[in-house]
Each structure stands twice: as structure tokens, then as C-alpha cells.
Amino acid sequence: MKSLLFLGAGFLAISLGGALPAPLPAPTPPGIPSTTTAKSNLAGLRVQPQGSQTGYSRDLFPHWITQSGSCDTREVVLKRDGTSVVQGSNCAAVSGRWYSPFDGAIWTAASDVDIDHMVPLSNAWKSGASSWTTARRQSFANDLTNPQLIAVTDNVNQAKGDAGPEAWKPPLTSYYCTYAKMWVKVKSVYSLTITSAEKTALTSMLNSC
């Protein structure tokens, strides 16, 4: 059974007993640029049609690598983005609370939380990563320096899939601005291309800032 505290517009659903907890802060991955910088970065991205999916495999992007001790990338992000996170001896999160900024849900079980790749691996493959070395793809898939990884509701992440912002946006329109800034930063850092439809969507989202 999912352990959800959902703070939505106009309603509140609580599947746990007890008093309503204080609102949780939204996770803030590192490296989110200002609106001005994001718009400048967007203007500098190369626009071209998306490349081929041929040859793509998630295995070509080694992810959730060990960061330190027994802690892999997923556990590091769960700890970073959660509140009151307790980890077991194997570094797995055994308790805590996670606010998903994509949809406003609050989760109390790590199993209900996915670590989203802001720019999905498949999207990256089709916009330049197909020519990278495996080492660079591994760095991209485990990037803790830029806003590429964030803890979110699992089924929302799955609904996003490998879609760009022209085809999928967070359910919460209030997060459009931050989402676009994160997307643009990652594409800019890794010199990935964007499509014309993607640029139009990102421009509109940044204009909501």
C-alpha cells in the first residue's frame, strides 16, 4: 500500500493516521540557473531534428553507480531530496518523507519514489549522446553536480518516459519555470541539441518565471 500524503489543489488525501505534517520544502538539485541565464543558455543551444533511437540501450548509460561506501547514486539523491531520511547499514533509505515537485505529492516510502533523469537517457541519446564514450554517458546518468537528478513520484516519472517538454510537462504548472531552467542547464552543460518544438515549449515555460 502506498504511503501518501498528497497536497493537491482543493483537496487533501491522507492514507496515514496522525496529524497533518508541516509542508515539506521542494527539493532543490544543484546548479539551477537564474531565469536570465537559462534564457541565454536556451538561445545558445543548437536546434536540429531529433536523431535516431537506433542502437540505444539504458545499459549504455551505467547508472546508480557507487558513490561512496555502499551508497549508490539513487540513495544519495533520496537522502539529499528527502526530509528526516534514515538509512540502513546498506545505505538504503528505510524511512523519511519525500516531496515530489512535479505533482505535489508527499511520500513516506522510498519505494514510491523514482529518481528522474531530468533529460531522459533516451532523449540524450537522440540529441548527441550516441557519440559519447561510455564514461561520459555514465557521468551524465549519475550527475550530482548539475540539476539532472531529482526524486519524484514513481508513476509520474514513468508517465514522463523519455519525452521532452514539447510532449510532457509536470502536472503542477507552478513548476514549469524551474523544470525548464533545469532542462536547459543540463542540455547546455552537455552540449545536447534541441528540436524546434522543444525550444518553443521551453521558451513558453521560461516566460512563466
VOVEXMAR-446299 format. One line per field, with one value per residue (C-alpha): residue number from 1; residue in one letter; x, y, z. Coordinates in nm, 3 decimals. Example, Ala and Ser with C-alpha at 12.3 -4.5 7.8 and 13.67 -1.06 7.14 Angstrom:
VOVEXMAR-446299
nr = 1:2
rest = A:S
c1 = 1.230:1.367
c2 = -0.450:-0.106
c3 = 0.780:0.714
//
This chain:
VOVEXMAR-446299
nr = 1:2:3:4:5:6:7:8:9:10:11:12:13:14:15:16:17:18:19:20:21:22:23:24:25:26:27:28:29:30:31:32:33:34:35:36:37:38:39:40:41:42:43:44:45:46:47:48:49:50:51:52:53:54:55:56:57:58:59:60:61:62:63:64:65:66:67:68:69:70:71:72:73:74:75:76:77:78:79:80:81:82:83:84:85:86:87:88:89:90:91:92:93:94:95:96:97:98:99:100:101:102:103:104:105:106:107:108:109:110:111:112:113:114:115:116:117:118:119:120:121:122:123:124:125:126:127:128:129:130:131:132:133:134:135:136:137:138:139:140:141:142:143:144:145:146:147:148:149:150:151:152:153:154:155:156:157:158:159:160:161:162:163:164:165:166:167:168:169:170:171:172:173:174:175:176:177:178:179:180:181:182:183:184:185:186:187:188:189:190:191:192:193:194:195:196:197:198:199:200:201:202:203:204:205:206:207:208:209
rest = M:K:S:L:L:F:L:G:A:G:F:L:A:I:S:L:G:G:A:L:P:A:P:L:P:A:P:T:P:P:G:I:P:S:T:T:T:A:K:S:N:L:A:G:L:R:V:Q:P:Q:G:S:Q:T:G:Y:S:R:D:L:F:P:H:W:I:T:Q:S:G:S:C:D:T:R:E:V:V:L:K:R:D:G:T:S:V:V:Q:G:S:N:C:A:A:V:S:G:R:W:Y:S:P:F:D:G:A:I:W:T:A:A:S:D:V:D:I:D:H:M:V:P:L:S:N:A:W:K:S:G:A:S:S:W:T:T:A:R:R:Q:S:F:A:N:D:L:T:N:P:Q:L:I:A:V:T:D:N:V:N:Q:A:K:G:D:A:G:P:E:A:W:K:P:P:L:T:S:Y:Y:C:T:Y:A:K:M:W:V:K:V:K:S:V:Y:S:L:T:I:T:S:A:E:K:T:A:L:T:S:M:L:N:S:C
c1 = 0.000:0.140:0.210:0.095:0.028:-0.097:-0.129:-0.336:-0.534:-0.858:-0.825:-0.611:-0.591:-0.419:-0.361:-0.169:-0.306:-0.200:-0.179:-0.104:0.272:0.418:0.463:0.792:1.032:1.068:1.395:1.648:1.906:2.234:2.311:1.966:2.035:1.858:1.586:1.812:2.091:1.850:1.713:2.067:2.161:1.850:1.941:2.281:2.153:2.174:1.832:1.802:1.571:1.600:1.841:1.778:1.694:1.892:2.144:2.005:2.007:1.990:2.285:2.497:2.441:2.571:2.357:2.319:2.691:2.855:2.928:3.084:3.086:2.768:2.577:2.483:2.357:1.990:2.044:2.248:1.964:1.698:1.896:1.956:1.598:1.417:1.342:1.438:1.574:1.709:1.940:2.017:2.361:2.348:2.266:1.908:1.652:1.436:1.226:1.176:0.947:0.980:0.801:0.763:0.771:0.631:0.290:0.291:0.270:0.444:0.565:0.680:0.822:1.128:0.977:0.717:0.987:1.183:1.497:1.414:1.676:1.571:1.690:1.600:1.874:1.695:1.638:2.007:2.099:1.892:2.035:2.405:2.493:2.503:2.853:2.979:3.213:3.063:3.248:3.075:2.737:2.799:2.881:2.562:2.345:2.487:2.539:2.515:2.667:2.404:2.021:1.993:1.862:1.558:1.336:0.975:0.661:0.732:0.429:0.469:0.827:0.706:0.442:0.717:0.918:1.170:0.955:1.082:0.890:0.717:0.536:0.527:0.525:0.492:0.132:0.196:0.209:0.376:0.685:0.714:0.967:1.205:1.164:1.258:1.559:1.684:1.627:1.807:2.101:2.158:2.129:2.368:2.630:2.638:2.606:2.295:2.071:1.704:1.423:1.228:0.918:1.128:1.262:0.913:0.793:1.094:1.056:0.694:0.783:1.063:0.824:0.615:0.900
c2 = 0.000:0.337:0.572:0.902:1.246:1.436:1.813:1.898:2.196:2.198:1.862:1.659:1.282:1.116:0.743:0.758:0.818:1.110:1.484:1.658:1.720:2.057:2.120:1.995:2.212:2.127:1.950:2.180:1.998:2.184:2.416:2.552:2.875:3.207:3.279:3.521:3.266:2.991:3.208:3.287:2.919:2.828:3.078:2.911:2.556:2.411:2.340:2.037:1.738:1.463:1.186:0.814:0.578:0.305:0.137:0.288:0.088:0.205:-0.024:0.216:0.471:0.289:0.436:0.416:0.362:0.350:0.699:0.616:0.311:0.118:0.426:0.440:0.742:0.668:0.654:0.975:1.159:1.009:1.139:1.479:1.537:1.388:1.506:1.313:1.030:0.734:0.495:0.134:-0.023:-0.086:0.284:0.209:0.464:0.289:0.590:0.955:1.186:1.299:1.588:1.541:1.886:1.752:1.674:1.799:1.452:1.364:1.007:0.823:0.512:0.526:0.254:0.507:0.746:0.735:0.932:1.118:1.195:1.549:1.495:1.129:0.894:0.813:1.181:1.247:0.961:1.117:1.465:1.391:1.124:0.844:0.962:0.984:0.745:0.511:0.708:1.032:0.862:0.725:1.073:1.206:0.932:0.989:1.367:1.507:1.845:1.966:1.958:1.626:1.406:1.465:1.247:1.238:1.024:0.695:0.679:1.044:0.973:0.671:0.882:1.123:0.840:0.979:1.273:1.624:1.930:1.964:1.636:1.618:1.875:1.837:1.815:2.125:2.428:2.617:2.402:2.480:2.758:2.551:2.246:2.443:2.601:2.257:2.106:2.390:2.378:2.008:2.036:2.329:2.165:1.856:2.041:1.844:1.963:2.058:2.041:2.346:2.221:2.166:2.522:2.663:2.473:2.576:2.940:2.938:2.768:3.016:3.301:3.179:3.253
c3 = 0.000:-0.095:0.195:0.052:0.190:-0.114:-0.103:-0.408:-0.525:-0.332:-0.157:0.078:0.084:0.378:0.391:0.718:1.065:1.284:1.250:0.926:0.899:0.816:0.443:0.306:0.108:-0.258:-0.335:-0.497:-0.709:-0.751:-1.037:-1.123:-1.315:-1.291:-1.543:-1.729:-1.751:-1.859:-2.140:-2.252:-2.242:-2.440:-2.709:-2.737:-2.788:-3.138:-3.291:-3.518:-3.569:-3.311:-3.404:-3.435:-3.150:-3.328:-3.100:-2.780:-2.457:-2.096:-2.036:-2.240:-1.960:-1.649:-1.373:-0.997:-0.961:-0.618:-0.488:-0.153:0.071:-0.002:-0.122:-0.489:-0.679:-0.610:-0.235:-0.240:-0.417:-0.187:0.111:-0.050:-0.164:0.135:0.486:0.802:0.589:0.784:0.603:0.691:0.709:0.335:0.276:0.165:0.285:0.545:0.640:0.554:0.363:0.004:-0.164:-0.540:-0.702:-1.029:-0.878:-0.518:-0.362:-0.037:0.009:0.317:0.148:-0.075:-0.292:-0.410:-0.530:-0.856:-0.933:-1.252:-1.511:-1.597:-1.954:-2.009:-2.124:-2.449:-2.521:-2.462:-2.696:-2.975:-2.915:-2.907:-2.650:-2.908:-2.999:-2.641:-2.467:-2.207:-1.938:-2.041:-2.054:-1.705:-1.577:-1.735:-1.582:-1.232:-1.238:-0.885:-0.980:-1.225:-1.195:-1.380:-1.096:-0.873:-0.652:-0.776:-0.765:-0.940:-1.169:-1.268:-1.370:-1.565:-1.740:-1.849:-2.001:-2.247:-2.353:-2.392:-2.265:-2.601:-2.526:-2.144:-1.867:-1.488:-1.364:-1.148:-1.376:-1.090:-1.152:-1.523:-1.465:-1.252:-1.474:-1.785:-1.615:-1.509:-1.855:-2.032:-1.789:-1.847:-2.225:-2.220:-1.996:-2.216:-2.549:-2.643:-2.924:-2.905:-3.157:-3.268:-3.083:-2.771:-2.791:-2.830:-2.522:-2.314:-2.417:-2.305:-1.974:-1.902:-1.975:-1.682:-1.439
//
